[in-house]
């Protein structure tokens, strides 16, 4: 019975993720002007102004080994789009030539917490 519930829950999550209407790749300049940041825009299918959620990736980056956006963001987009909210996933690493910083000591990282915070402000502009 437990396995059946898990399968049903997984199916619902999968189907909920299919509610994503579209994804557009967008770009905008970083605040320092040194790089063009890339992001993935999942618009809600609702008319009129809608709220937007800006999503930042963790230390492993936003992309898979195949350089595709992680499936988790499509799932998240399904959740937010179902609530009539847009989702913008900002990729702070790829434009800066970084794949992951998980194994790099904080003081040796080339992308800082300040850079990430500034990326949010750049996305808002």
Secondary structure by P-SEA (a helix, b strand, c coil): caaaaaaaaaaaaaaaaacccbbbbbbbbccccccbbbbbbbccccccbbbbbbbbbcccccccccccccaaaaaaaaaaaaacbbbbbbbcccccccccccccccccccccaaaaaaaaaaaac
